[in-house]
Amino acid sequence: MAEPWATLGIDLHVEPAGPGLRRGLTDALREAVRSGRLAPGTRLPSSRALAADLGIARNTVADAYADLVAEGWLTARQGSGTRVAAREVVPPSGTAPHPRAPARPAYDLRPGNPDLASFPRAEWLKAARRALNAAPHHALDYGDPRGRPELRAALAGYLSRARGVRADPERIVVCAGISHGLRLLGAVLRARGARTVAVESYGLDVHWRILTGCGLDLAPLPFDRRGTDPGALSGADALLLTPAHQFPMGVPLHRDRRRAVVDWARRTGGLVLEDDYDGEFRYDRQPVGALQGLDPDRVVHLGTASKSLAPGLRLAWMMLPPGLAEEVAAAKGGIDNCGALDQLTLAEFLTSGAYDRHVRASRLRYRRRRDALVAAVTARAPHARVTGIAAGLHVLLRLPAGTEQSVVQAAHWRGLALHGLARYINPGARADPVDALVVGYGTPPDHAWSGALDALSAVLPG
């Protein structure tokens, strides 16, 4: 009698039906292949394993396989097992065809993403191995909804040192991206009775939709050369802004306005949601410290690994005022829905110094790209003007009046992904019309950067 382990194999869901086991199994397997449920090349379980799973004789399975091999549905080779034959799969009638994925642009200069080719794979794998070896067994269980304590402690140390945040691990909540964090905060604000959130005139529509989806009204604030003007905050319960490097205009919030924002929060009891957009990538002078450092009781600091490492990690964090961490953790449903292994790896990446080394290397690489971009525009498009260059992964490229849409369209025809400023204006804002491009320089890999600059130069007004 075969040992139990000898029957272990590949799982396959199949339900023989009809007269006779052999015929029923043959028909079920044939239909699974015909419908595409078993794709060409799929390896089937051995006859012994499938017979054990179905509780039938091994010869019955072997005979069914042989019938389907003879019909051309399966192939059987010594040492390779039984596989689904390569053939065209006809989808069932009434099945809608799969939509074709949009073609990738030749060059992508949309803002918001880093160079994914520069993700530190080797260092990340080393950190993952060390973190997993050191992790206790209970680290793989359902965890604290605030996130792994190892990551919260590592973040507290890093944010205090590098961003000037007054950090406490007990008041950090890990979330799956800034959008997830805003959704949690919006739910908490609404539950507290908030009605209106002031926002910047320029920003990301996805963030505005999240807040309105939580039942909150938006009140866009004026914007000028000193950044967002908090003078119109009357009546707002909270404020969302990007003070370190305003997205997409690229200016830091003036120090007088930083103080005015904090004074408003203290006076009214309002809450400031600080999206630390591009805070780590400053090139021409010392980074602007986090607004949260001025008043940790009234400011929520939101940060993410999406720009510094990769958005696919889905790891972000919130440094919350006292008392708010419990409410936000409850809004997560009382569970930690961010992967424990990635959290442990990021904690190790931070504490080992690998994160600092990666950010410094990235800062040098992106600064070189920014300098090349400014030089190319200056030399080839004298009527365009580059601003917002001191930090971040994008610049604002101001164009002659009336040319934004034509330039964006010309870029599309050439396979160049490019965004105009118009898509980032809040519909309720009273903003003067400005023709400009928001040019991201993070996404193209190094080998494609010169080609991306040539493609951009070709569509700019001469």
ZAROTOR-888853 format. One record per atom (N, C-alpha, C): residue in one letter; x, y, z. Coordinates in steps of 0.05 Angstrom, whole numbers, plus 5000, padded with zeros to 4 digits. Example, Ala and Ser with C-alpha at 12.3 -4.5 7.8 and 13.67 -1.06 7.14 Angstrom:
BEGIN
a526448865156 a524649105156 a526449345156 s525749555142 s527349795143 s525850015157 
END
This chain:
BEGIN
m501749765000 m500050005000 m501850255000 a501050444983 a502650694981 a502450855006 e504750985013 e504751165036 e502951405030 p501751545050 p499951765045 p501351985030 w503952035034 w505252255020 w505552194991 a505351944983 a505751874955 a503451974937 t501152024949 t498852114933 t498652424932 l500452554946 l500252844946 l500952954918 g499453154909 g499953264882 g498653534879 i498153604854 i496953864848 i493953854852 d492854054865 d489954064869 d488554124843 l486253984839 l484654024815 l481753974823 h480054184818 h477254164824 h475854054799 v474653814801 v473153694779 v470853524791 e468553534778 e466153394787 e465153214765 p465952954765 p464952774745 p461952744748 a460452744726 a457552714726 a456652554702 g454352444704 g453352284682 g453751994686 p452951824666 p453151534669 p456051444667 g456951304686 g459551184686 g461751384695 l463451284713 l465551464724 l467551554702 r468351364686 r470351434666 r469251644647 r466851604637 r465651794618 r465152064632 g464152054657 g463652304671 g466152464676 l468352324684 l470852464688 l471952574662 t471752414641 t472752514615 t471252754606 d468652754608 d467052984600 d467653234617 a468053194643 a468553424661 a471353544655 l473353374650 l475953484643 l475953624616 r474553504597 r474453624570 r473053904571 e470953924587 e469554184589 e471354394604 a472854304623 a474654484637 a476754604618 v477754434600 v479654524580 v478254704559 r475954604549 r474554754528 r473755034537 s472955064562 s472055324572 s474255514580 g476755404580 g479055574588 g479655574617 r478055414633 r478655404662 r481355274667 l482155084650 l484754964651 l486255074626 a488155254631 a489555384609 a491555204596 p492255254571 p494355094557 p496855084573 g498154854575 g500554824590 g500254754619 t497654764630 t497254704658 t497854404663 r499354354683 r500054074691 r497853964708 l496853724701 l494753594716 l495953414738 p494353354758 p495353164779 p495952894767 s497652744780 s498152474771 s495552314774 s495352094759 s492951924761 s492551824789 r494751764803 r494551664830 r493451884849 a494452134846 a493552344863 a490652414858 l489852444833 l487052514827 l485152294835 a485952044832 a484251814840 a483851824870 a486051884885 a485751904914 a483952134922 d484152364908 d482452594915 d479552534910 l478952394888 l476152344880 l475052084892 g476751924904 g475851674916 g475051464896 i476451464873 i475851264852 i478351114845 a478050914827 a480350744820 a482250904802 r484850844806 r486950974791 r486650924761 n485850674754 n485550604725 n483450774712 t481350854727 t479251024715 t480351294707 v482051404724 v483351664717 v485251634694 a486851414695 a488851374673 a487351334647 d485151194646 d483651154622 d482451414611 a481451584630 a480351844622 a482552024610 y484852024623 y487152174612 y487852074584 a487951814580 a488651694555 a486651774533 d484051774540 d482051854520 d482452144511 l483052324530 l483352604524 l486052664509 v488052494514 v490552524499 v489952444470 a488452234466 a487752144439 a486152344424 e484452494438 e482752694426 e484352964421 g486652984433 g488253224429 g487853444450 w486353384471 w485853574492 w488253584511 l489553354515 l491853344534 l494253234520 t496553274532 t499053144522 t500353004546 a501652784540 a503052634560 a505852564551 r507852644567 r510652584560 r512052474585 q513852284580 q515352164602 q516952384616 g516652394642 g518152594658 g516852864659 s514852924642 s513553184642 s510753174653 g509652934656 g506952904666 g504852954645 t502452974653 t500153024635 t499453324636 r499353454613 r498753744612 r496553794592 v495354034595 v493354124576 v494854194550 a493754104528 a495054154502 a494754444494 a496754534478 a496554804467 a494554814445 r492454964448 r490354984428 r488755234433 e487355324414 e485655564417 e483255494435 v482855664454 v480555624473 v478255804464 v476055684459 v473655834450 v472055904475 p471656154481 p470156224505 p467256154502 p465856094524 p462956024522 p461456254510 s459256184496 s457556384484 s456456574505 g456356834498 g455357034517 g457557144535 t459957034533 t462157144550 t463357394536 a463457614550 a464557854538 a467557824535 p468657924513 p471557904509 p472958074530 h475357984537 h476958134556 h477858394543 p477558624557 p478458874545 p481458874542 r482358984520 r485258994515 r486559204533 a488759134545 a490159324563 a491159554546 p490959804556 p491960034541 p494960004536 a495760104513 a498560084506 a500260264525 r502560164532 r504260324549 r505460554533 p505660794545 p506961014530 p509860954526 a510961074505 a513861044500 a515461164523 y514461394533 y515761534556 y513561634574 d514061604600 d512061684620 d513161914637 l512062144633 l512862384649 l510562484667 r508762304674 r506662374692 r507862384721 p506862564737 p508062584764 p506962364783 g508462324805 g507462154826 g508861894831 n510361794811 n511661534815 n514761564815 p516061394830 p519061384829 p519961214806 d522561184803 d523761004784 d523760724796 l521860564786 l521560294798 l523860114792 a525360174770 a527760014764 a529960044785 s529760264801 s531860304821 s531060194848 f528860054850 f528059934876 f530359764886 p531159784911 p533559644921 p532859354927 r532659194907 r531758914910 r533658754928 a536158774923 a538058614938 a537958684968 e538058944974 e537959035002 e535258965015 w533158984999 w530458925010 w530358625017 l531458455000 l531358165005 l533058105030 k535358235033 k536958195057 k535458275082 a534058505080 a532558595103 a530258405109 a528958305088 a526658115092 a527657855105 r529957765097 r531057515109 r531757555139 r533057785144 r533657835173 r531157875189 a529258015178 a526758065193 a525257815199 l525057635178 l523557385182 l524957195201 n527657195200 n529057015219 n528757115247 a528557375252 a528357485279 a525557495289 a523557465272 a520757515280 a519757275297 p518457335319 p517157125335 p514757005319 h513956765327 h511756645312 h509256805313 h508656935335 h506157085338 h506157335320 a508457405308 a508457635290 a506857575264 l506357315259 l504857235235 l501857205241 d501057265265 d498257245273 d496857505267 y494157515271 y492757765269 y493957965289 g494658195280 g496158375297 g494658625306 d496058795319 d494959055329 d494059215304 p491559315304 p490559475281 p492259715276 r493859805295 r495660035289 r497959955272 g498559695270 g500859605255 g502859465273 r504859345260 r506959205275 r508459395293 p508859315319 p510359495337 p513159555328 e514459355315 e517159395305 e517259625285 l515259635267 l515259845247 l514560115259 r512660115277 r511960365290 r514260485306 a515860315319 a518160415333 a520260515314 a520760375292 a522760465272 a521860725259 l519260745253 l518260995241 l518561235260 a517961185285 a518161405305 a521061515306 g522961335306 g525761425306 g526461575281 y525661465258 y526361585232 y525061855229 l522461875234 l520962125230 l521962345249 s522662265273 s523762465292 s526462575281 r528162395271 r530762475263 r530762615236 a529362515217 a529562615189 a527462815181 r525062815195 r522963005186 r522163195209 g523363175232 g522663365253 g519963315265 v518963065263 v516362995274 v516662935304 r514863015320 r514862945348 r513262685350 a514762465349 a513562205344 a513462025369 d511261875370 d510761685392 d509761425378 p511161195382 p510160955368 p507360885375 e506360955399 e503660885407 e501561045391 r502361265379 r500461425364 r500861415334 i502461215325 i502761165296 i500860945288 v499460985265 v497760785253 v498860735225 v499460485219 v500360405192 v497960355174 c498060455150 c495760415131 c496860345104 a494960275086 a495760175059 a495660405039 g497360605043 g497460835025 g496161075037 i496861315026 i495661565035 i492661565031 s491761455008 s488861455003 s487361295025 h488561075033 h487260915054 h487261075080 g489461215086 g489561375110 g487461605110 l487161735087 l485061945085 l482261835088 r481861595078 r479161475081 r478561415110 l480561325125 l480161275154 l479761535168 l481361745162 l481061995175 l478362125169 g477562105143 g474962215136 g472762085151 a472861825155 a470761685170 a470761785199 v473061815211 v473261905238 v472262195241 l473062365222 l472062645223 l469062655221 r467962505203 r465062505200 r463662405225 a464762195237 a463562085262 a463762285284 r465762465283 r466062675304 r464162905299 g462762905277 g460963125271 g462063335252 a464463295241 a465563485222 a463863495196 r463863725184 r462263765160 r463963855136 t465964025141 t467464155120 t470464115123 v471764045101 v474764025101 v475764225081 a477464415090 a478764595071 a480964455056 v481264505030 v483264375014 v484764584998 e486964514985 e488364694968 e487064714941 s487464944928 s486264984902 s487364784881 y489764694885 y491064504867 y491664254883 g491164024871 g491763774885 g490763534870 l490463314884 l489663054872 l486663014875 d485362964852 d482462934853 d481662674869 v483462474869 v482762234884 v482462284913 h484162464924 h483862534952 h481362694957 w480562864939 w478063014943 w475662824942 r475762634924 r473462444922 r473262274947 i475462204959 i475462044983 i474062195005 l474762455008 l473562615030 l470562665025 t469762725000 t466962764994 t465462494997 g466762274991 g465562014995 g464961945024 c466462085042 c465962055071 c463762235081 g462462385063 g460362565070 g461262845078 l463762915071 l464863175078 l464763365055 d464163615060 d464263825040 d467063935038 l467764025014 l470464145009 l470264445005 a472264585016 a472464875014 a475264945004 p475564984978 p478265054967 p479265324977 l481765334984 l483065584994 l484565714971 p484865984972 p486366124952 p489366044952 f490666084930 f493566014927 f494966244914 d497466314924 d499166514911 d502066424914 r503866614909 r506766534908 r507766444936 r506366504957 r507166404984 r505766144992 g504366034973 g503065784978 g500065814984 t498865624996 t496065635003 t495565845025 d493466005020 d492766215039 d490766125059 p491466095085 p489565995105 p487666205115 g487666445103 g485966665113 g482966605110 a482266415093 a479366355088 a478566095102 l479866025124 l479265775138 l476765785155 s475566015157 s473166045174 s470965845166 g469965685185 g467865505180 g468765215174 a471365175170 a472364915165 a472964765191 d472564495190 d473164325213 d475964205211 a476964185187 a479664065183 a480864185157 l483464145154 l484864245131 l486764035120 l486663985094 l488563805081 l490463965064 l493063935069 l495064085053 l497663935051 t499364035032 t502063915027 t504064145032 p504764195057 p506364435063 p509264415055 a510464185055 a513364165049 a513964225020 h512264135002 h512664174973 h509864144960 q508564374957 q505764364948 q505464214922 f503564024921 f503063884896 f500564004883 p500764084857 p503064054840 p504764304836 m504064524850 m505364784844 m508264794852 g509064624871 g511964594877 g513164794896 v511564954911 v512665154930 v512165054958 p514065114977 p513465045005 p511665265017 l510165185037 l508465375050 l510165575065 h509665835061 h511166045074 h510966015105 r513166085118 r513366045147 r511166195162 d510366435153 d508166575166 d505566425163 r505166305141 r502666155137 r502765885152 r505065765155 r505265525171 r504365595200 r505265815210 r504465895237 r501565965238 a500466095217 a497666165216 a495865915216 v496765705202 v495165455201 v495065335229 v497365325243 v497365205270 v495765375289 d495865635287 d494265815304 d491365765300 w490565735275 w487665675269 w486865415282 a488465205280 a487764955292 a487464975322 r489265115335 r489165145364 r486665315373 r486165515357 r483965695365 r481165565361 t480965415340 t478265305333 t477965005341 g480064875347 g479964585352 g479964425326 g480564555304 g480664415278 g483064225277 l482964055257 l485063855253 l486463905226 v489063905226 v490663945202 v491663675193 l491163605167 l492063355155 l494463425137 e496863365147 e499263435132 e500263205115 d499863225089 d500863025070 d503763105064 d505662945074 d508463015072 d509462935044 y508163055023 y508762984996 y511563074988 d513262884979 d515962944970 d517763054992 g516963025017 g518563145039 g521463055040 e522062815031 e524762715034 e526562795010 f525362894989 f526962954965 f527263264961 r529163374976 r529763654973 r532663684964 y533163854945 y535763864931 y537464114936 d536164344938 d537764594938 d538164714966 r536864614986 r537364705013 r536264495032 q536464545058 q535564355078 q532564305074 p531764055079 p528863995077 p527264165096 v524764225087 v522864365104 v521864175125 g522064245150 g521164065171 g518164015170 a517263805183 a514463735183 a512863945199 l510564015189 l508764205203 l507864085230 q507763825232 q506863695257 q508663765281 g511263835275 g513063905296 g512264155311 l510564325298 l509664575311 l507464525331 d505864315326 d503664255344 d502663965340 p503863775354 p503063495350 p500263435361 d499063615375 d496363575385 d494263645365 r494963795344 r492963885325 r493563805296 v495863685291 v496763615264 v497063315261 v495863205240 v496362925233 v498462925211 h500662775215 h502762755195 h502362495180 l502062515153 l501762285136 l504262255118 g505462015119 g507761955102 g507361685088 t509061635068 t508761395053 t511361295041 a511561045036 a513860925022 a513560924992 s511261024982 s510661014954 s512661164937 k513561404946 k515461564930 k518361484935 s518961414960 s521761344966 s522561064958 l520560874958 l521160594951 l519460514927 a516960454932 a515160364910 a512260364920 p510460464903 p507660464911 p506460184915 g507659984901 g506659714904 g506959594932 l508659714949 l508859614976 l506359664992 r504759874985 r502359944999 r502859985029 l504860145035 l505460205063 l505660505067 a504060605085 a504060885093 a503560895123 w503661145134 w503361165163 w502161435170 m500961445193 m499861695204 m500961735232 m502061965238 m502762045265 m500462215275 l499062105294 l496462225302 l496562365329 p494862565333 p494662705359 p493662505381 p494162575406 p493262405428 p490262345426 g489562095430 g486662015430 g485661935403 l486962035381 l485861975355 l486661705344 a488961605354 a489961345344 a487961125349 e486661125372 e484660915379 e482360935360 e481361175353 e479161205335 e479861115307 v482261185298 v483061105271 v483460805270 a484560685290 a484960395291 a482260255290 a480260365304 a477560245304 a476360275276 a476960495262 a475960525235 a477060325216 k479360215222 k480559995205 k479059735209 g477159725227 g475659485232 g476959315254 g478759435268 g479959285290 g482059075282 i482959085256 i484958895247 i487259055233 d489458915231 d491759025216 d491558915188 n490659085169 n490358985142 n492659055124 c494959095136 c497459135120 c499258895126 g500558785106 g502058535108 g504158555130 a504158355148 a506058355170 a508958325160 l509458155140 l512158115130 l513358365118 d511758515102 d512758755091 d513258965113 q511558975133 q512059165155 q514659095170 l515058835175 l517558755189 l519958815172 t519758775146 t521958835128 t522559135128 l520559305126 l521059595125 l522259685152 a521359565174 a522559635200 a525459565200 e526259335190 e529059265189 e530559445170 f529259515147 f530459695127 f531059965139 l529360055156 l529760315169 l531860305191 t531760105208 t533660095231 t536460025222 s536759885200 s539359805190 s540860035176 g539460245170 g540660465155 g540360435125 a539260215115 a538960175086 a537060375074 y535060455089 y533060645078 y534460915074 d536061005093 d537461265090 d539361255066 r540761035063 r542661015041 r541161025014 h538860885013 h537260884988 h536161164982 v535161305002 v534061564997 v536261764988 r538661745000 r540761924992 r541661874963 a541861614956 a542561544928 a540361634909 s537861604917 s535661694899 s535661994896 r536262134918 r536362424917 r538362524897 l540762404896 l542762474877 l541862424848 r540662184844 r539862114818 r537662294807 y535662354824 y533462524816 y534362814812 r536362904828 r537363174824 r538663194796 r540262994789 r541462994762 r539363004740 r537262854744 r535062864724 r533763134722 r533263254746 r532063514747 r533763724733 d536363714738 d538263904725 d538263864695 a538163614686 a538163574657 a535563664644 l533363634659 l530763734649 l530764034647 v531664174667 v531764464666 v533564564644 a535864434640 a537664514619 a536464464591 a535064244588 a533864184562 a531664384555 v529964454574 v527864644569 v528964914564 t530964994579 t532165264575 t533365284547 a534665074538 a535965084512 a534065054488 r531964894491 r530264824468 r527564964468 a526665064491 a523965184492 a524165444507 p525265654495 p525665904510 p523166044520 h520865964509 h518366094517 h517065944541 a518265724550 a517265574573 a518965644597 r517765624621 r519265694645 r518765484666 v521065384678 v520865174697 v520865284725 t518965204742 t518765284770 t518265044788 g518465094814 g517964874833 g520064664833 i522564744829 i524764554824 i526364474849 a525764604872 a527464564895 a527164284908 a525064154902 a524463894915 a522663724898 g522363474907 g520263304896 g521163144872 l519263024857 l519662864834 l518362984809 h517663244810 h516463364787 h517163664787 v516763794764 v516964084762 v514464184749 l513964444752 l511864574738 l513064724715 l512164664691 l513164784666 l511064974655 r511465224660 r509565424651 r509865474621 l507565494608 l507465514578 l506165784570 p506565864545 p505166094535 p502166054537 a500766274541 a497866264545 a496466114521 g494665944528 g493065804508 g494365564494 t496565464505 t497965244491 t497864984506 e496864974531 e497064734547 e495764494534 q493264524525 q491764294514 q493064194488 s494064374471 s495264284446 s497864134452 v499364224472 v501864084478 v501263804490 v499263784507 v498563524518 v497563334496 q496063434477 q495063274455 q497363184437 a499263364431 a501563294415 a503263084429 a503463104455 a505062904470 a503662624468 h501062624470 h499562374468 h500062244440 w499962394419 w500462284392 w503262164390 r505162274404 r507862174403 r508461954423 g506461864437 g506961654457 g508261744483 l507862004488 l509062124512 l506862184532 a506862054555 a504862094576 a505562344591 l503662544591 l504262804602 l501662924612 h501763054635 h499363174647 h499563474646 g497363604640 g497163894642 g496263974670 l496764224677 l495964324704 l492964324707 a491464344686 a488464374688 a487264134703 r488363904700 r487163664713 r487463664743 y489163844754 y489663854783 y488364094797 i486664234783 i485264464795 i482564374807 n482164444832 n479564374844 n477264514830 p475164374824 p472864494809 p471664744823 g471864744850 g470764974864 g472665194870 a475165174860 a477165374866 a476865624848 r477565854859 r477666094843 r480566154836 a481566004817 a484366024809 a484666164782 d486566334780 d487166464754 d488066254735 p487066264709 p487966064690 p490966084685 v492265854687 v495165834682 v495665604663 d496965644641 d497665424623 d500365314632 a500365064639 a502864934649 a502664634646 l504964514648 l505264224649 l506364144676 v505363914687 v506463804711 v508163564703 v510763614701 v512663414689 v513963254710 g513362994711 g514662824730 g517262714719 y519362704735 y521962604725 y522862354741 g520962234756 g521762004771 g521361744757 t519361724740 t518561464729 t520461344709 p521461484688 p523161354668 p525661234681 p526460994673 p529060894682 p531361054671 d533661024682 d535961184674 d536561164644 h536360924633 h537160894605 h535161034586 a532761104596 a530761224579 a530561524583 w532161634601 w531761914609 w532362114586 s534562064572 s535162254550 s533062244528 g532062004522 g529961984502 g527362124511 a526762104537 a524362244548 a524762544545 l527162654550 l527562934547 l527263024517 d528362864499 d528062924470 d525062934462 a523562734472 a520662724466 a519262974477 l519963044502 l518663284514 l519363534498 s521963564492 s522763804477 s521363834450 a520763604438 a519563604411 a516663714411 v515263704434 v512563794435 v512264074448 l514364184459 l514164444472 l514164664451 p512664884456 p512765114437 p515565224434 g516465274409 g519065384404 g519365674411 
END
